[in-house]
Amino acid sequence: MIDAILNLLVTIYMITTPRRVAAHLRPSTSGDWLEHPLIDHLSSVATIAADFAREFGNADWAMTAGLLHDLGKFNPRWQEYLRKSNGDYLEESDG
Protein backbone atom coordinates (compact mmCIF):
# COMPACT_ATOMS: atom_id res chain seq x y z
CA MET A 1 0.00 0.00 0.00
CA ILE A 2 2.79 2.41 0.85
CA ASP A 3 4.44 1.81 -2.53
CA ALA A 4 1.15 2.55 -4.26
CA ILE A 5 0.78 5.83 -2.36
CA LEU A 6 4.35 6.84 -3.16
CA ASN A 7 3.82 5.99 -6.84
CA LEU A 8 0.65 8.09 -6.84
CA LEU A 9 2.50 11.02 -5.29
CA VAL A 10 5.28 10.81 -7.85
CA THR A 11 2.72 10.70 -10.67
CA ILE A 12 0.89 13.74 -9.30
CA TYR A 13 4.22 15.49 -8.86
CA MET A 14 5.19 14.86 -12.49
CA ILE A 15 1.92 16.14 -14.01
CA THR A 16 0.87 18.93 -11.65
CA THR A 17 2.77 21.91 -13.02
CA PRO A 18 5.72 22.64 -15.26
CA ARG A 19 7.47 24.12 -12.23
CA ARG A 20 8.71 22.04 -9.37
CA VAL A 21 6.18 21.53 -6.62
CA ALA A 22 7.51 23.05 -3.41
CA ALA A 23 6.67 22.29 0.20
CA HIS A 24 8.47 25.38 1.45
CA LEU A 25 10.54 28.26 0.08
CA ARG A 26 13.29 30.12 1.86
CA PRO A 27 15.69 32.82 0.75
CA SER A 28 19.31 31.88 0.17
CA THR A 29 22.20 34.08 1.21
CA SER A 30 22.42 35.29 -2.41
CA GLY A 31 18.78 36.37 -2.40
CA ASP A 32 17.49 33.54 -4.60
CA TRP A 33 14.69 31.30 -3.39
CA LEU A 34 15.55 27.76 -2.34
CA GLU A 35 12.80 25.20 -2.76
CA HIS A 36 12.21 22.23 -0.55
CA PRO A 37 10.58 19.88 -3.06
CA LEU A 38 7.27 18.55 -1.79
CA ILE A 39 8.05 14.95 -2.71
CA ASP A 40 11.28 15.14 -0.65
CA HIS A 41 9.42 16.72 2.28
CA LEU A 42 6.71 14.04 2.27
CA SER A 43 9.25 11.24 2.06
CA SER A 44 11.32 12.69 4.92
CA VAL A 45 8.32 13.20 7.18
CA ALA A 46 7.08 9.68 6.40
CA THR A 47 10.44 8.16 7.31
CA ILE A 48 10.70 10.11 10.57
CA ALA A 49 7.10 9.29 11.53
CA ALA A 50 7.64 5.59 10.79
CA ASP A 51 10.79 5.56 12.92
CA PHE A 52 8.90 7.03 15.88
CA ALA A 53 5.93 4.68 15.49
CA ARG A 54 7.96 1.52 14.93
CA GLU A 55 8.27 1.08 18.71
CA PHE A 56 4.47 0.81 18.90
CA GLY A 57 4.10 -1.49 15.90
CA ASN A 58 2.53 1.20 13.73
CA ALA A 59 5.33 2.21 11.37
CA ASP A 60 3.21 1.49 8.29
CA TRP A 61 0.37 3.75 9.44
CA ALA A 62 2.74 6.53 10.44
CA MET A 63 4.53 6.32 7.10
CA THR A 64 1.21 6.56 5.27
CA ALA A 65 0.20 9.58 7.34
CA GLY A 66 3.56 11.21 6.65
CA LEU A 67 3.17 10.68 2.92
CA LEU A 68 -0.34 12.16 2.92
CA HIS A 69 -0.07 15.01 5.42
CA ASP A 70 0.64 17.82 2.92
CA LEU A 71 -1.07 16.55 -0.24
CA GLY A 72 -3.01 19.81 -0.52
CA LYS A 73 0.25 21.54 -1.42
CA PHE A 74 0.13 19.84 -4.84
CA ASN A 75 -2.79 22.15 -5.66
CA PRO A 76 -1.61 24.74 -8.23
CA ARG A 77 -3.47 27.49 -6.34
CA TRP A 78 -1.49 26.66 -3.19
CA GLN A 79 1.75 26.73 -5.19
CA GLU A 80 0.80 30.14 -6.58
CA TYR A 81 0.02 31.41 -3.05
CA LEU A 82 3.30 30.01 -1.71
CA ARG A 83 5.34 31.69 -4.44
CA LYS A 84 3.45 35.00 -4.34
CA SER A 85 3.69 35.25 -0.55
CA ASN A 86 7.44 34.59 -0.70
CA GLY A 87 8.26 36.84 -3.65
CA ASP A 88 9.13 33.98 -6.02
CA TYR A 89 6.44 34.49 -8.62
CA LEU A 90 6.49 35.48 -12.28
CA GLU A 91 3.23 36.16 -14.15
CA GLU A 92 4.73 34.96 -17.43
CA SER A 93 5.54 31.55 -15.95
CA ASP A 94 1.84 30.89 -15.28
CA GLY A 95 1.20 28.24 -17.99
MIVEX-474754 format. One record per residue (C-alpha): z, x, y; residue number from 0; residue in three letters. Coordinates in steps of 0.05 Angstrom, whole numbers, always signed. Example, Ala and Ser with C-alpha at 12.3 -4.5 7.8 and 13.67 -1.06 7.14 Angstrom:
% MIVEX-474754
<atom zz="+156" xx="+246" yy="-90" pos="0" code="ALA"/>
<atom zz="+143" xx="+273" yy="-21" pos="1" code="SER"/>
//
This chain:
% MIVEX-474754
<atom zz="+0" xx="+0" yy="+0" pos="0" code="MET"/>
<atom zz="+17" xx="+56" yy="+48" pos="1" code="ILE"/>
<atom zz="-51" xx="+89" yy="+36" pos="2" code="ASP"/>
<atom zz="-85" xx="+23" yy="+51" pos="3" code="ALA"/>
<atom zz="-47" xx="+16" yy="+117" pos="4" code="ILE"/>
<atom zz="-63" xx="+87" yy="+137" pos="5" code="LEU"/>
<atom zz="-137" xx="+76" yy="+120" pos="6" code="ASN"/>
<atom zz="-137" xx="+13" yy="+162" pos="7" code="LEU"/>
<atom zz="-106" xx="+50" yy="+220" pos="8" code="LEU"/>
<atom zz="-157" xx="+106" yy="+216" pos="9" code="VAL"/>
<atom zz="-213" xx="+54" yy="+214" pos="10" code="THR"/>
<atom zz="-186" xx="+18" yy="+275" pos="11" code="ILE"/>
<atom zz="-177" xx="+84" yy="+310" pos="12" code="TYR"/>
<atom zz="-250" xx="+104" yy="+297" pos="13" code="MET"/>
<atom zz="-280" xx="+38" yy="+323" pos="14" code="ILE"/>
<atom zz="-233" xx="+17" yy="+379" pos="15" code="THR"/>
<atom zz="-260" xx="+55" yy="+438" pos="16" code="THR"/>
<atom zz="-305" xx="+114" yy="+453" pos="17" code="PRO"/>
<atom zz="-245" xx="+149" yy="+482" pos="18" code="ARG"/>
<atom zz="-187" xx="+174" yy="+441" pos="19" code="ARG"/>
<atom zz="-132" xx="+124" yy="+431" pos="20" code="VAL"/>
<atom zz="-68" xx="+150" yy="+461" pos="21" code="ALA"/>
<atom zz="+4" xx="+133" yy="+446" pos="22" code="ALA"/>
<atom zz="+29" xx="+169" yy="+508" pos="23" code="HIS"/>
<atom zz="+2" xx="+211" yy="+565" pos="24" code="LEU"/>
<atom zz="+37" xx="+266" yy="+602" pos="25" code="ARG"/>
<atom zz="+15" xx="+314" yy="+656" pos="26" code="PRO"/>
<atom zz="+3" xx="+386" yy="+638" pos="27" code="SER"/>
<atom zz="+24" xx="+444" yy="+682" pos="28" code="THR"/>
<atom zz="-48" xx="+448" yy="+706" pos="29" code="SER"/>
<atom zz="-48" xx="+376" yy="+727" pos="30" code="GLY"/>
<atom zz="-92" xx="+350" yy="+671" pos="31" code="ASP"/>
<atom zz="-68" xx="+294" yy="+626" pos="32" code="TRP"/>
<atom zz="-47" xx="+311" yy="+555" pos="33" code="LEU"/>
<atom zz="-55" xx="+256" yy="+504" pos="34" code="GLU"/>
<atom zz="-11" xx="+244" yy="+445" pos="35" code="HIS"/>
<atom zz="-61" xx="+212" yy="+398" pos="36" code="PRO"/>
<atom zz="-36" xx="+145" yy="+371" pos="37" code="LEU"/>
<atom zz="-54" xx="+161" yy="+299" pos="38" code="ILE"/>
<atom zz="-13" xx="+226" yy="+303" pos="39" code="ASP"/>
<atom zz="+46" xx="+188" yy="+334" pos="40" code="HIS"/>
<atom zz="+45" xx="+134" yy="+281" pos="41" code="LEU"/>
<atom zz="+41" xx="+185" yy="+225" pos="42" code="SER"/>
<atom zz="+98" xx="+226" yy="+254" pos="43" code="SER"/>
<atom zz="+144" xx="+166" yy="+264" pos="44" code="VAL"/>
<atom zz="+128" xx="+142" yy="+194" pos="45" code="ALA"/>
<atom zz="+146" xx="+209" yy="+163" pos="46" code="THR"/>
<atom zz="+211" xx="+214" yy="+202" pos="47" code="ILE"/>
<atom zz="+231" xx="+142" yy="+186" pos="48" code="ALA"/>
<atom zz="+216" xx="+153" yy="+112" pos="49" code="ALA"/>
<atom zz="+258" xx="+216" yy="+111" pos="50" code="ASP"/>
<atom zz="+318" xx="+178" yy="+141" pos="51" code="PHE"/>
<atom zz="+310" xx="+119" yy="+94" pos="52" code="ALA"/>
<atom zz="+299" xx="+159" yy="+30" pos="53" code="ARG"/>
<atom zz="+374" xx="+165" yy="+22" pos="54" code="GLU"/>
<atom zz="+378" xx="+89" yy="+16" pos="55" code="PHE"/>
<atom zz="+318" xx="+82" yy="-30" pos="56" code="GLY"/>
<atom zz="+275" xx="+51" yy="+24" pos="57" code="ASN"/>
<atom zz="+227" xx="+107" yy="+44" pos="58" code="ALA"/>
<atom zz="+166" xx="+64" yy="+30" pos="59" code="ASP"/>
<atom zz="+189" xx="+7" yy="+75" pos="60" code="TRP"/>
<atom zz="+209" xx="+55" yy="+131" pos="61" code="ALA"/>
<atom zz="+142" xx="+91" yy="+126" pos="62" code="MET"/>
<atom zz="+105" xx="+24" yy="+131" pos="63" code="THR"/>
<atom zz="+147" xx="+4" yy="+192" pos="64" code="ALA"/>
<atom zz="+133" xx="+71" yy="+224" pos="65" code="GLY"/>
<atom zz="+58" xx="+63" yy="+214" pos="66" code="LEU"/>
<atom zz="+58" xx="-7" yy="+243" pos="67" code="LEU"/>
<atom zz="+108" xx="-1" yy="+300" pos="68" code="HIS"/>
<atom zz="+58" xx="+13" yy="+356" pos="69" code="ASP"/>
<atom zz="-5" xx="-21" yy="+331" pos="70" code="LEU"/>
<atom zz="-10" xx="-60" yy="+396" pos="71" code="GLY"/>
<atom zz="-28" xx="+5" yy="+431" pos="72" code="LYS"/>
<atom zz="-97" xx="+3" yy="+397" pos="73" code="PHE"/>
<atom zz="-113" xx="-56" yy="+443" pos="74" code="ASN"/>
<atom zz="-165" xx="-32" yy="+495" pos="75" code="PRO"/>
<atom zz="-127" xx="-69" yy="+550" pos="76" code="ARG"/>
<atom zz="-64" xx="-30" yy="+533" pos="77" code="TRP"/>
<atom zz="-104" xx="+35" yy="+535" pos="78" code="GLN"/>
<atom zz="-132" xx="+16" yy="+603" pos="79" code="GLU"/>
<atom zz="-61" xx="+0" yy="+628" pos="80" code="TYR"/>
<atom zz="-34" xx="+66" yy="+600" pos="81" code="LEU"/>
<atom zz="-89" xx="+107" yy="+634" pos="82" code="ARG"/>
<atom zz="-87" xx="+69" yy="+700" pos="83" code="LYS"/>
<atom zz="-11" xx="+74" yy="+705" pos="84" code="SER"/>
<atom zz="-14" xx="+149" yy="+692" pos="85" code="ASN"/>
<atom zz="-73" xx="+165" yy="+737" pos="86" code="GLY"/>
<atom zz="-120" xx="+183" yy="+680" pos="87" code="ASP"/>
<atom zz="-172" xx="+129" yy="+690" pos="88" code="TYR"/>
<atom zz="-246" xx="+130" yy="+710" pos="89" code="LEU"/>
<atom zz="-283" xx="+65" yy="+723" pos="90" code="GLU"/>
<atom zz="-349" xx="+95" yy="+699" pos="91" code="GLU"/>
<atom zz="-319" xx="+111" yy="+631" pos="92" code="SER"/>
<atom zz="-306" xx="+37" yy="+618" pos="93" code="ASP"/>
<atom zz="-360" xx="+24" yy="+565" pos="94" code="GLY"/>
//
